[in-house]
Amino acid sequence: MSAVTLERQFRPIYESLDNGSNKSAILSCNKLLKKYPNNLLAKALKALALVRVQKVEESLALCDEILAAKPLDEPTMSAMMHVLKGLGRNADLVTMCEEAYKVQPQNEEYGAQAFFANIRNGNWKAAQQISSKMHKQFQEDRYLYWSVISAILQANDPSTPGNMRTVLYKLAHRLVISSSTPSYLSADRFHLHMNILKELDLYDEANGLLESEVGKAICSTSLACSQTRRDIWRKRGLYREEGKRARDRISEGDRNWLEFLSVLDAAFAPIASSQGEVSEESKRECRESLVETGEFLADIAQKDGIKNRAAPLALTELKHRAYKHGLYELSVLVESMADYFAQFGDKACCFEDLRAYLDPEIASSEQWEAILANQNLSSASIADLQRIINVRKFQRHGLSDTSMTVEAETARAVNYLSEYMGGLSLGKDLPVTELQPCDDLALLSAHAFVNVWTLNGSEEALYNAVTILEFGLTKSRMSFLMRIMLIRLYRILGAPSLALDHYRAMNIKRVQNDTLSHLVLTRALTFSLAATGDLTYPTECLESSQIYLVNAQETSGFVVRAFTAERYTQIPEFIEFEDRLENSLQRDVVKMEHVRMRLTHEHLHTDIIDMELIELKFIFDRLHHDNRDFVILPNYQPACQPTFNEQTLMLGTSCGQGWLWSFLKIYIRAFQHASDLDETVEAKLLIGDRPKVSPDPETKLPLPERLAIRKSEETAELTPEERQLMEWATALGDWLEPHHNYTRPPPHVVLAEAAKQTELKTGLPLRGVDSKALNGNGNSKKDEEAPPIKLAPELIVKFFEDMYSQFKRLLEGECSPLHLLHIATITQEAYILLAVETLRFKIPSVVKIHKLGNLVCIIKDIRQRANSVVKEMSLELLKLAEAENISDRRSAIAEACTPVTVGQIDNDFILNVVKNVMDSRRKVLEGVAKGMSKLHSTHSQF
């Protein structure tokens, strides 16, 4: 086929793929393959189109054919890269690129592709070897530095033994000094060299480079190199020299806060370097240094005025450290803070700047309290208003336990609200996209009412808080702090639809889905109506998980581009970013929630159970990173009280690593019992590569042992009801496990059935499976003796009745809907887990062959008890939903919110807020009740 004919034949296929017309591309490929049945490019493009239309089995067969032929032409390899990435077969991608490079070692492009394939897959050792080979062959310095950074990445990998780390850094050092060109020709190469010297403690060599004219020039223009130099000098103990250099930089106009910290570290060098007890001579020397440093910083502060706050803040930091070391009196520190407040008290950053120095002793000191009390407060201008806000924040921060009463906090909340209303006039002419300058007073008022709720448990206080915040949003539509607080409060009030509305209004994008989705997706099953067909929360889970797919597809490309452009300072950051997203704790918490909700919506089927089992086992092997952002939550509660985040955690606990591990153990074991897959079958049926396993020694244990481990730090993250569920699920699994193991068909029979189904769907046999095994009988009796049938433990039998007793007790005590929903959904979850665990024993042939009639009778009795409880809970929740619709109750709650009828907040506004909350509560109570009723209808028969 000529080149012109080739281009003409393949052009419509590429156009179809580019336009998303994958079916058209498949038809075009089929036509071409009729003429040229051995054309690898046509097969690769067809495989790509098949992957995009989710016909994975057919694509796999084509992939195997192409890989067996070992393609060498660039178009075919390019298409296969996309195919193998889509299938998750990264190991095959590496093999293909390495084979091509071995066959054509003079092809520089193939060498680079083999290198990048290993980098994408985290094979640092192989990448280092390939780049070394490329450097010897093509004599380009960039390949030498690729080898250097690969060795460093291997050294920093958690799976690398400690003794190998030093060896790899020495290898990197040897490679750098062997380069024909010095590292200082590029700032990134110089930074790489300095980091190696720092890790190997080669300070003299590092100092020679840093003190050279070129080294000084690089450090003056590169922040990364400057930071590395600073770290090296500190490790050498050159605090005074670093402080002198920092002073020169500051005098020249540099206002980098790190330079000020270097000056401060130099001031305290005499006592910081002392071993054991600090001598009087060291203290005297330090005092002299403090005076000199204070004068220097005061001069800089006077020169800058109010244009820059770095020097005044450094003065306060200096006196705070001196106070901590016993060199200054408390009054000196407070005077410095007062001076800073006098200068910058009309800036929004003032409170955050000084909060770090407000130890309980300082915040409650009479001197500081008097300074705050003597401020001349006025709201004549925005600057004056900001000073009021900062005074209120400081005063609130320093409140004592004795002043934490319901009456006092309510009075403070009303006062903050009154000042907020008074400050609204200053922002009346601002565009709607701007925030009101007095917004923080509304936040303070809401915080005070939340504190009232923690003191007396009264929901009216929460209604007051949400009323203030909702009103604040009518004036500042873009205030995400108000929305975040409302999300937390609405979930506590049992109004999840309102929380979700505010979350969506924040317009969360990209990586924020990983850091902020915990606001609405933590324990989302509690509010999920998936059982009724309302897929709002499952859809939200899927949408928030798109960032992880984007990360898998795009971030590796950024790494490749960083290598190509030799941006060595960025490469570790991109790789860490990719790893933190790939192994995100929130990603897998959301996945766990999605599985819990999925089982309420979809019929239990072995395909779903098998697929989820494999995915959950992958999660169980990961080393997780917690990227969730809790710092973004505002906190203006007194230092003596829990933070706003701690106060508003739904059900009082956070869903972290312990929560995830606990539920993984519950579901992996239940799915294992219901599935016919074992490790052998799973390895045969797995399409892509297995994810990297955590270096934690616990992952080396057999899976049954890992599932049986119970740690107190894990169960501490569970609610009492979740702990009950875990104990019940463990007992149920222990009771039924022997019967599952005995009745499960042999692996060769499972594989044969999978091969049969694959052949029916695709017309192609399953790889590596002997078709002769199809003659086997999956339900045949085994040689070993059947386990004896035992009565179910009392914990299993009584669980549902115990949960109903707790539910009734809370119902009679007029508990919040949130706790009732939690107990109801945990009971519902146990009901579904019972169905999963007993799915195998619903097959008549299994019961008959293995004589499990008595076991089935016991299961039926347990199920009957569960049916009764689920039905009763459903009816009680329906009654509760109807009660939320009573207008008199709404009016009574609105009347209890009279403290917030200040300024523009009138009774109608409060009543509307209450109505919205109660409508949302009614909807979720009614939806959960109907969902439980539907599940009862689905699983009541056995």
TORLO-198555 format. One record per residue (C-alpha): residue in three letters; x, y, z. Coordinates in steps of 0.1 Angstrom, whole numbers, plus 5000, padded with zeros to 4 digits. Each point is the difference from the previous one (the first is absolute). Example, Ala and Ser with C-alpha at 12.3 -4.5 7.8 and 13.67 -1.06 7.14 Angstrom:
REM TORLO-198555
ala512349555078 ser501450344993 
END
This chain:
REM TORLO-198555
met500050005000 ser501550334989 ala500350295025 val497550214980 thr497549715000 leu500649945037 glu499350365009 arg496850004979 gln498849675016 phe500650105036 arg499050374998 pro496249935005 ile500849775030 tyr502050275018 glu497350264992 ser497349775015 leu502149955032 asp500750375003 asn496350084996 gly498949735025 ser498349794973 asn501549685014 lys497549764984 ser500750164966 ala503849955007 ile499349635007 leu498249954967 ser502750174981 cys502749785017 asn498049694992 lys499850104963 leu503850065000 leu500749675018 lys498149814974 lys502550124974 tyr503149995023 pro499349755028 asn503550035015 asn500250385001 leu501050085036 leu499050374998 ala496549914990 lys499749765029 ala501450255024 leu497650274989 lys497149755003 ala501149905035 leu500050375009 ala496550054987 leu498849685018 val501550135033 arg498150324996 val496749824994 gln500649785031 lys500549684980 val503049905021 glu500049624993 glu500350054962 ser502650275005 leu502149775022 ala500249734973 leu501250254975 cys502650145024 asp501449665006 glu500449954963 ile501750334995 leu502449965030 ala500949654988 ala501150154967 lys502350255018 pro499150324979 leu502850244991 asp498250264978 glu499350335019 pro496350034990 thr499249655013 met501950065032 ser498350335006 ala496649854996 met500949715023 met501250245027 his496550155001 val498449655000 leu502249865027 lys499550315022 gly496249974996 leu500249635011 gly502350085029 arg502749764986 asn502950225008 ala502449715004 asp499349894964 leu500550364988 val503550005017 thr500849664984 met498950124965 cys502150325002 glu503149825014 glu499849734973 ala499850264973 tyr503150185015 lys501949675002 val499349924963 gln500950354989 pro502650135026 gln500950294976 asn496550145001 glu500150285026 glu496250055000 tyr499549635009 gly502550045028 ala498250305014 gln496649824997 ala501449715019 phe501450245027 phe496750185003 ala498049685002 asn502049895030 ile499750345016 arg496249994996 asn500049665016 gly502350105029 asn502849764988 trp502850245011 lys502749744998 ala499249904964 ala499650364991 gln503550085014 gln501549714981 ile498450114967 ser501050365004 ser503649905008 lys500149794969 met498650294979 his502750235014 lys502849774990 gln498449954966 phe498950364991 gln502550205022 glu497350255011 asp500450145035 arg496250015006 tyr499949624999 leu502750005027 tyr497850225022 trp497049784992 ser502049725015 val500950225030 ile496450095008 ser498949644994 ala502549885027 ile498750275024 leu496449904993 gln500949645008 ala501750105032 asn497050205011 asp497549724992 pro498549865033 ser500749644988 thr503750074998 pro502049855030 gly501850265021 asn503549864993 met499450034962 arg498950375003 thr503650125007 val501449774973 leu497650154974 tyr500950365010 lys503749924997 leu499249864965 ala498250334992 his503050205013 arg502549794979 leu497950064969 val499750385006 ile503850055004 ser500749784970 ser498150244978 ser502050184973 thr498250335008 pro499750155035 ser496649995017 tyr499850385005 leu499350054963 ser496349945010 ala498250105032 asp498149675000 arg503149804996 phe501850205027 his497049945023 leu500249634994 his503750005007 met499550205033 asn497349765012 ile502449704994 leu502850175019 lys497550095028 glu498849645004 leu503649865000 asp501250275025 leu502750124975 tyr499950355014 asp503550114990 glu499349924963 ala496650165003 asn501550315016 gly502650044972 leu497250004974 leu497750235020 glu502750255007 ser501050034963 glu498950304981 val497849784978 gly498549825030 lys499150335017 ala498450134968 ile497949684997 cys498850025036 ser499150364996 thr497649924972 ser498849655009 leu497849965031 ala500549624999 cys503850034999 ser499950275027 gln498049775023 thr502449714994 arg502950235009 arg498250125031 asp499449645011 ile503749904994 trp501250305021 arg497749915028 lys501149645000 arg503650135003 gly499050215029 leu500850334982 tyr497050195015 arg502050325005 glu501450004965 glu496549934986 gly498650285021 lys502650244988 arg499249914963 ala496350035007 arg500550355015 asp501850114969 arg497249864978 ile497350185022 ser502050334999 glu500049974962 gly496249985000 asp499349635001 arg496949945022 asn499949624998 trp498849885034 leu502649724999 glu502750265001 phe498550155032 leu499949655015 ser503749964993 val500750335018 leu498049885030 asp501749665000 ala503350175000 ala498950215030 phe499349695021 ala503049814988 pro501950045033 ile497449805019 ala498849784972 ser503449854996 ser500549945037 gln499849635011 gly498049935031 glu499450295024 val500750354986 ser502850185017 glu499850365013 glu502650104975 ser498049874971 lys496950185013 arg502050335003 glu501349964965 cys496549924988 arg498650325017 glu502650214983 ser499149844966 leu496350065007 val500650375006 glu502050034968 thr497549804980 gly497150205014 glu501650334990 phe500649864965 leu496449894996 ala498750325015 asp501950204974 ile498649794972 ala496550035015 gln500350385002 lys501350024964 asp497149784987 gly497350165020 ile496649844993 lys501049904965 asn501449665012 arg499349825032 ala502949754999 ala502450195023 pro497450095027 leu498849645001 ala503749885002 leu500450235030 thr497049845017 glu501449654991 leu503350105015 lys498550115033 his497749695001 arg503049774997 ala501950205026 tyr497049975024 lys499949624994 his503749985009 gly499550215031 leu502150294987 tyr497150264998 glu497150075023 leu496449954988 ser499450375000 val502650054973 leu498349754977 val496650155006 glu501350354992 ser501449874967 met496749844992 ala498250335009 asp502450194977 tyr499349764972 phe496250035006 ala500350385000 gln501649994966 phe498149724983 gly496849965020 asp498050144971 lys501249714978 ala498149674996 cys503349805005 cys500750155035 phe498249735020 glu501649714981 asp503450165003 leu499850035038 arg498049695008 ala503249795000 tyr501350205030 leu496750005020 asp500949735025 pro497349965027 glu502250195025 ile500450294976 ala496450014986 ser498650015036 ser502550255014 glu498650325014 gln502550214980 trp498749854967 glu496450025010 ala500450375010 ile501650084966 leu497049854982 ala497550165023 asn501650354996 gln499750004963 asn497950294986 leu497649804979 ser498150164972 ser498349884968 ala500450334981 ser502249844973 ile500949654988 ala503450035017 asp498350085033 leu497549714995 gln502949764994 arg501650125033 ile496749915018 ile500049664984 asn503649935011 val499350125035 arg497049765002 lys502049714987 phe502850065025 gln497550045029 arg498249684990 his503249814997 gly501050085035 leu496749915017 ser500349775030 asp498149685009 thr498150195028 ser498550244974 met498749724979 thr496350015009 val497049994978 glu498850345011 ala503450174995 glu500649834966 thr496550104988 ala500650365010 arg503450004981 ala498349854970 val497350275000 asn502750275005 tyr502049884970 leu496849994979 ser499150355009 glu503550134991 tyr499749804967 met496750174992 gly501650345008 gly502949934976 leu497949904970 ser499550364990 leu503750034992 gly499749744972 lys496650094986 asp501550134968 leu502449714993 pro499449774970 val498249675007 thr503249814994 glu501750175029 leu499949905037 gln498650235026 pro502850145022 cys498049905031 asp499549634991 asp502349885028 leu497650135026 ala497349784986 leu502549715002 leu500750095036 ser496350015008 ala499449664984 his503049855019 ala498650135033 phe496649834993 val501849674990 asn501750025034 val496650055017 trp498949684982 thr503049815014 leu499350125035 asn496349925001 gly499349784970 ser497150234989 glu499249994962 glu498650355003 ala503650135003 leu500949834967 tyr496950154983 asn501350345013 ala503449934985 val498749894965 thr497650305000 ile502950245004 leu502149834974 glu497249974975 phe499350375005 gly503850074995 leu499949824967 thr497350244988 lys502550285004 ser503249814991 arg499149734974 met503749904995 ser500749935037 phe501349644999 leu500750015038 met496350055007 arg499149724976 ile502549765016 met498550075034 leu496549964987 ile500949664984 arg501349885034 leu496950135019 tyr497449884976 arg501449645001 ile499850015038 leu496450134997 gly499249714977 ala499450224969 pro502449854975 ser498450154968 leu500750355013 ala503649915008 leu500449854965 asp498650324984 his502650215018 tyr502849764991 arg499050024963 ala499750385002 met503750015010 asn500849874965 ile502649755011 lys502549914972 arg502949784993 val502149915030 gln497650175024 asn497849694995 asp502749815019 thr500650255027 leu496450125006 ser497649724990 his500149875036 leu497750295009 val497049824984 leu501149644993 thr501149905035 arg497549735011 ala497950094970 leu498049675004 thr498250165030 phe498350244976 ser500049794968 leu496749934983 ala501549764974 ala497749725011 thr497050204987 gly501850074967 asp501350355009 leu503649984990 thr501050355012 tyr502749895024 pro501449714979 thr500350244971 glu501850255022 cys502449735009 leu500849924964 glu500350374990 ser502450075029 ser502149704989 gln500650134965 ile503150195012 tyr501749665006 leu499449894964 val501450334988 asn503049975023 ala500749654985 gln499850134965 glu501650355003 thr502550025028 ser502449754985 gly500150224969 phe501150305022 val502849785014 val501149914965 arg500050374990 ala502050095031 phe502649744990 thr500150134964 ala500550365012 glu502449895028 arg497950165027 tyr501549785027 thr498550205029 gln496549934987 ile500449624994 pro499849885036 glu497150245007 phe498049874970 ile500749645010 glu499050065036 phe496850184988 glu499249704978 asp500749755028 arg497950205025 leu497050014977 glu500449644989 asn500249885036 ser497650265014 leu498249905032 gln496950204989 arg499949824967 asp499649675017 val497750135027 val497750124972 lys500449674982 met498949825032 glu497050235004 his499149934963 val500149625006 arg497850035030 met497550214981 arg500249794968 leu498949695019 thr496850175011 his499250094964 glu501149704978 his499049645002 leu502649785017 his501849824972 thr503249804999 asp501450234973 ile499750315023 ile501349815030 asp503049874981 met500950344985 glu499750195033 leu501949735019 ile503050044977 glu499950385002 leu499750005038 lys502949765003 phe502150244980 ile499150285024 phe500949785029 asp503549984987 arg500650374996 leu502150245020 his497550295004 his500650385001 asp497550225018 asn499650304978 arg496750125016 asp500050375008 phe498750085035 val502050315005 ile497750184975 leu497249985026 pro499850335019 asn500649995037 tyr499350295023 gln499249795031 pro501750095033 ala503449825005 cys498549825030 gln497349844978 pro500149734972 thr500550154965 phe497050054977 asn501249704980 glu500049785031 gln496650135012 thr498349944967 leu501449664990 met496949804990 leu499349745027 gly503150125018 thr502649804981 ser502050044969 cys500249744972 gly503749964996 gln502349704995 gly498649815029 trp496450034987 leu501049904965 trp502049705013 ser497149885022 phe497550014972 leu502449844975 lys500449715023 ile496249965003 tyr499350014963 ile503049814987 arg499249715022 ala496350014991 phe500750024963 gln502649725003 his497449775015 ala497550094973 ser502549974971 asp501549694983 leu503250194993 asp503249915017 glu503650134995 thr500649754971 val496850094981 glu500450375007 ala503550004985 lys498749844968 leu497150234996 leu501850335009 ile500250234970 gly502550275011 asp502950015023 arg499749975037 pro500650335018 lys503250045020 val499849845035 ser500750215031 pro503449935016 asp498249955033 pro501149665014 glu496349925008 thr499349974963 lys502449694999 leu497649815022 pro497449774985 leu496750184992 pro497949805025 glu502450105028 arg499950374990 leu496250004999 ala499949865035 ile502250275015 arg498250255022 lys501850315012 ser498750245026 glu501150314979 glu497949874971 thr496849935020 ala500450345018 glu498950164967 leu496749805000 thr496850105016 pro498549765026 glu497649884974 glu502749944974 arg502049805026 gln496949795006 leu499749944963 met503749894998 glu499649765029 trp496849864985 ala501649964965 thr503149835016 ala497849755019 leu497849934969 gly503149944979 asp501649775026 trp496749805001 leu499549964963 glu503649984988 pro500549625003 his496949944978 his501150264974 asn503449844997 tyr498549654997 thr497450084974 arg502150234978 pro500849844967 pro503649924991 pro502050274982 his500349804967 val496249984998 val499650385006 leu502650074973 ala498249774976 glu496750185006 ala501750334995 ala501549884967 lys496649874989 gln498450345007 thr502850194982 glu499849784969 leu496250064999 lys500550375002 thr503050054977 gly500449674980 leu503549985014 pro501449765026 leu501350135033 arg503850015003 gly501749735020 val496949795008 asp499749634991 ser496649954983 lys499949635011 ala499250135035 leu496650094987 asn498949645007 gly500550055037 asn497150035024 gly500250325020 asn497749875028 ser501649665003 lys500749875035 lys503550035014 asp502149735014 glu500350165035 glu497249975025 ala497450275001 pro500250245030 pro497449955027 ile497050235000 lys500050215032 leu497450235015 ala500650374993 pro501650195028 glu497750225021 leu501850314987 ile498849924965 val496549915010 lys499350305022 phe501850274980 phe497050144981 glu497850005031 asp502750185020 met500350264973 tyr496250055000 ser500150055038 gln502650274997 phe498050164972 lys496850005022 arg501950145029 leu501350294980 leu496650064984 glu498450035034 gly502750245012 glu499350234970 cys503449954986 ser501250184969 pro499149844966 leu503749964993 his500549735027 leu496849834990 leu501049994964 his503549875010 ile498549715019 ala497549924973 thr502650004972 ile502449795020 thr497149755006 gln499350024963 glu503749934992 ala500049705023 tyr496849874982 ile501950034966 leu503149835014 leu497849725013 ala498749964964 val503650004986 glu501349755026 thr497149764993 leu499850054962 arg501749664994 phe497549815021 lys497050134979 ile501049764972 pro497849685004 ser502649774984 val502750115024 val497749955030 lys498949664987 ile503549864991 his501650125032 lys497049925023 leu499850365014 gly496349995008 asn500550065037 leu502350294993 val497550154977 cys497349975027 ile502250195025 ile500750274974 lys496350044992 asp499350065037 ile502750275002 arg498750154968 gln496450005013 arg501150205031 ala501950244977 asn496950044978 ser497950105029 val502550265013 val500650154966 lys496250034994 glu499450165034 met502850254996 ser498750104966 leu496550075015 glu501550205029 leu502150214976 leu496950074979 lys498250135031 leu502950225009 ala500050144964 glu496450095003 ala500750185033 glu502550224983 asn497250144978 ile498050155029 ser499850384997 asp499550055037 arg503449835006 arg501650234975 ser498550315017 ala501249885034 ile503649964988 ala499950344983 glu498750165032 ala502949845019 cys502450184976 thr499050355012 pro503650095011 val501050044963 thr497150234991 val502550294997 gly500150264973 gln498949864966 ile499349655013 asp496349975006 asn497749725011 asp499149924964 phe503649944990 ile500549775031 leu496849824991 asn501249944965 val503349865012 val498249775024 lys497649894973 asn502949914976 val501749805028 met496949815009 asp499149934964 ser503549864994 arg499749785031 arg496649884990 lys501349904966 val502949805013 leu498049835027 glu497349914976 gly502549894974 val502049775024 ala496849855012 lys498749924965 gly503549874992 met499949765029 ser496549894990 lys501249934965 leu503149805013 his497649815022 ser498049904970 thr503149904981 his501849805026 ser497249875023 gln499749674982 phe502749735004 
END
